[in-house]
């Protein structure tokens, strides 16, 4: 791996600047690790829980115990952790279809959701079987002039329309807004609860788990969901998703995933339990590695003259780092550098292509042990102005740091 003297010098400068921020990240990881370990001990985790099940999966103690561990860590009544959820979008749509019925209305509180969820709702594209196809109405509250949640408008529309469900997307998706902090989510929950007490508050928690010492369900959310090949899988979970919250809402989502009358009672684990347990146990540490990589990326790009968000010393609520590269060629070069640092498929050249669920061509760089795992170092972005690279993940800070350095080399060249 060849790095120029200029890049190495910039890296040393970045290292010195970000050291206090990295210490703070380690402190958060320590607190979250204590929470996870306590849940494992409370639920008497033993090797016998790791073997899994086949067929219906009835009576899988390992699966059911892991549900309780997630519920304990996230301080919820119930949780559903299943390898049958194929992606974050699938997990979210199971929760939405579980809660919503024809004639109900859902409102997104901070602009449109992530691209693939827009397709699943029916806002974009022509997919069949969307929420809109089933007569579920959709509305959204756009950000205010400061690109923050419009709290007065949220209060007004919730008081006036009494929606069945409101959606809060914690991470930024393919947008330019900041990820919502736990404090902002708490403010949103309080505003909705006062205006419409019966409305279900649902948080898309993808990319956000363990970046703070609290989760959305601890500050007012009724339900939240995420992907196991992102933060809570710790880089070890090979598939799956989770849904956590009030018991009746989780059970409704389980009935959508399987069948009414079956709910969460079935679902074979196929020998994957150990990886799900081990991944969740290591997740606070792995998330810390990803956050450190993002902080280093922000500082390096600043030194190279690129605008990035959030700033290296800013508060973070997800693992995503954006870099405004200004052109399609620069975006491709940046992604090429990330790909070169991958342990898998390092020889592959990323190209933009028409991915299912997206309206623009998307370039993705990811040489991952688990296909599509966003907790492993990756960079992607739509081929549209302002040509933002969305960087996330890093199983180890050392390897993530090298990926950023190789991306910097590609930009310099």
N, C-alpha and C positions, 0 to 999 in steps of 0.2 A: 504494500500500500504506500504510494508515493504522495507526500504532501509537501507543498512548496514552503519555503521559509516564511513567506508573507502570511500564509494561512496559519502556520504554527505560531507565529508571533501574535497574531490576532487572537488565537485560542488562549494563549497565556494571559493576555489582557482580559479576555472574557472571564477566565477562571477566577482571577483576582476580584473582579467586580461582583460576581454572583455568589461568592462563598456564604455571605450571611443569609441569602435567600434559600440556599440549599440546606442550611442548618434548620431553618424553620420548617421546611418540607419533612425533614427527618423527625422533627418533634410531632407533627401530625401523624406520620406513619406509626410512631410509637404508641400514641393514644389509640389509634384504630386497631393496631395489633392486639393490644390488651383487650379490647371489646370482643374481637373475634375469638381469641383464645378462651376468654371467659365463657362464650357461648358453646364452644367445643366441650369444655369441661362440664358445664351445666347439663348438657345433653349426653354425656357419658359416651363419647365417640370411641369406638373400638374397631379393631381390624375386621371383625365379622360384618360390619356395615359396608365394606368396600366391594363385596363380590358381585352385587347386582342381580338382575333378573332378566328373564326372557318372556316372550309371549305377552300376556296381558300385563304382567308386572304386578299382579295383585299381592298385597302384603309385603312389598319391598321396604323393609325397615330402614335400609340405608337411604333410600329416596325420601321417605317420610321424615327421618331425623334431620336430613339436610334442609328440608322445608322449615322445620322448627328453628334451626340455627340461623337461617336467613331472617326469619321473623324476629328472633331475639336480637340480632345485631341491628336490625332496622327498626326495632321497637314497634312492631305491628302485630295485629291479631293473628295473621296467617300469612303464608307465603307459598308459592308454587314455583318449583325449580325443576325444569324439564329439558331433556335433550331433544324432545320432539319439536321445540320451538326453533325454527331454522335460521332466524335472524332477529335483529332488533325490531325491524318493521313487523315481522310476523308476530312477535311477542306483543307489541303495542296494539296491533289490530285485533288480537285475541281479547285483550282487555277492553277495547272499544266496543267490539261486537258483543262481548259479554254483558256490558253495562247498558248499551243503547238499544232502543227499540224503534220501529217505524213511527215517525211523527215526532221523535225526540230531536232536540237540537244540541249540538256541541259547539263550543266557541273556543278558538285558539286565542290565548290572551296576549301573545307577543308576536304578532305577524304570522305568516304562513309557517307550517312545520317543515321538516326536512323533505327533500325532493321525493324520496320513495314513499313517504307517508302521504304526501299530496296525491300521488297516484292511487294509493289504496283507499283514500277518502273519496276520491273522484273529482278533485279540484282540477287536476291536469290529466292528460292522456285519455285513452278510451278503453281502459281495462274493464272487464266485466266483474260483477259481484262486489262493487265498491259500497261504501256506506251510503253514498247518494243513491245508488241503485235500489237500496233497501228503504228509501224514504226517510233517511236521517238527514236533517238539515245541518248545514255548516255555516259558521260566520267567524270572523276574526276581528281582533282589535289591533290595529297597527301601532308600531312604536310612536312615541311623541317626537317633538322636534329635536330632542337631545338623544334620540335613538335608545330610549329607555321605556319601560312599561308605562302606559298611559293610565295611571291609577284612577283618576276621576272618570274617564270614559269606561273603564272596566266596572267601576261601581255602578255607573248609570245603566249600562247595558245588562248587567246581571240582575239589577233590581227590577228593570223593566221587563225582561224576557224570561227570567227564571230558567236558564238552560238546565238540561239534565246533567250535563258534564262540561267542565272547562278543561282545556289542555294547556299545560305549561311545559314547554320544551326547555330544559335546562341548558343544554349545549347550543352552540350557534348554528349548527347545520352548515349549509353552503350559503351563509349570509355574512354580512359585515358587522353585525351587532355583537356585543359581548355576551359571554355566557352569564346566566343568572346566578348570582351568589345565593347562598342559603338565606341570608338576611332578606334579599329581594323576594325570594320564594315565600318566606314567612309573611312579608308584607302583602303579597298577592293573595295568599291563602286567607289572611285576615280580612282583606277587602271583599273577597268573594263570599266568605262565610257571613259577614255582616249584611251584605246586600241580598243574598239568596242562600239561606242556611241549608236547604236540602240539596243544593247542587253538589255533585261529585267532583272533587278536585283531583285530577289525574296528572302526574308528572312523568314525562319522558326523561328518565334519569341516565340515559346512555352517555357515556364518557365522563360522568360526574361522580360515580361512587368512590368514596374514600379520598377525595381531594380536599375534604373538610372533615371535621370531627363530628358533624351532624349530617343527617340525610333528610330529604324532603318530608318523609313520613314522621319525622320528629319535630317538625315545625308547622304542621297543619294539613299536609296532604292526606287524602283518603286512600290513595292508590298510587303506586309507582311501578315502573318496569324498566328492564334493561337487558342487555345481551351478555352472555357468559364469555363470548370471545372478545369482549371489551374488558373493562376494569375488573368486575367481580370474579372473572375466571382466572385471573392471575397469570395469564399466558399459558396455562396448562389445560384448561377446559377445552375439549376439542369441538364443542358445539353447545347450543342451548340458550335458554333465556330464563328470566325470573320475573315474577309478578308478586308484589308484596303490598299489604294494606289491610283494610277491614275484611273480616271473614267472608261476608256475603258477597263482596265484590270480587275477591279472589276466587271464590267458588264459582261465580258466574263466568269468570274468564276461563276457569278449568273446564266448565261445561261446554264452552265454545271450542276449546282446544280438542277435547275428546267428544263427549256426548252428554246431553242431559241425562241424569241418573247415574252417570259414571264419574264425571268430574275429575277430581284429583286422585281417585282411588286406583286408577290404572295408569300404566305408562312404564314400559320396561326400560331398565337402565343399561342393559347390554354390557355390563362390566366396566362402565365409565365412572362409577361412583367415586373411586379413589381419586381420579383426576379432578372431579368437581370439588371434592372436599379439600384436596391439597391446593388447588387453585384458589379457592376462597380463603384458605388460611394464609397464603402468601400474597393475596391481593393488595393489602395495604402497602407492603414493601414494593411490589411491582409497580403500583400506581405512583409511588414516590420516585421510582426510576424514570418513569415516563414524564413526570412533572419536571424533574431535573433536566431531562433532555430538552423539554420545551423551553425552559428558562435559558439554557445555553444557546438554543437556536435563536431566541429573541435577541440576545446580546450580540451574537456573531453577526446576524443580519443587520443589526443597528450599526455595527462597526463597518460593515460593507456598504452602508448607505441605503439599505432597503427598509421600507416601513413594515413593521410587523405588529401584530396584536394578539394577546395583550403584551404590554411592555415587559421587559425581563424582571422588573421589580414590582409589578402590579399584582393585586390579589387575583387568584385563579380559582375557578369553580368547575373546570373540566380539563382534560389533558390535551386539548386541541390548541395548536399554535398556527396562526395564519401569517403568511409572508406575501406581500404585494409585489409581484415580480414584473408587472407592466407589459408583458408580451407572452404570446403562446410559446415562442422559442425559449424564453427564459424559464417558463414553467416546465417545459420538457427537460431542459438541462438540469434544473433543480431536482426533478424526480429521478433523472438518470443517476445523479450522485447518490441519492438515497438508495436506489436499487443496487448500486455497486457495493454498498456497505452491508448488504443483506447476507445472512448465512446461507440462504436458499435462493437459487435463481439469480445470483449476483451478476451473471453474464447476460441477462435479459435486458433489452432496450425497451423502456415503456413507450407506448404509443396511445394517443387519444382514440377512443372508440365509443360507439353508441351503446351504453350500458342499459339494461332493462330498468325501467323506473325513473330514468333521468331524461330531461328535456334537451340538454346539451351534451355534446361529446365530453367524455371525462377521461383524464389520464390518471392512472394509479401506479404507484411504485410500492411494492411490498413483496419482499422475499421472506415469507413467514412459514413457520413450522405448522401453523394452523391456517388454512386458506381463509383470507379475509379478516384475520384477527387484528383489530385496530389497537390492541394493547401492545402488539409488536410494532417495531418502528415502521412507519409507512408515511407516504405523502401522496396526496391526490388533490384534484381540483377540476372544476368544469372549465372548458375552453371558452371562456367569455370574460369580458372586462369585469374587474381589473386584473384578471389572471392571478387569482390567489392560490397559493399552495396551502393546503390544510395538512399540517404535520401532526402526527399523534403517535404515542407509544414509545417503546424502548424497553425491552425486557431487562436490560442492564444499562446503567448510565454510561458506562464505558463504551459499549457498542453504539448506543444512541448518539453519543458525542462524536464518534468517528463518522457516523452517517452524516451529521451536520457538516463536518469538515470536508467530506468528499463532495457534498452538495455545494459548499462554498467554492471548492476548486473548480467545479464545472461552471459556476457563474463567472469566476475570474477568467477562465479560459475563453 
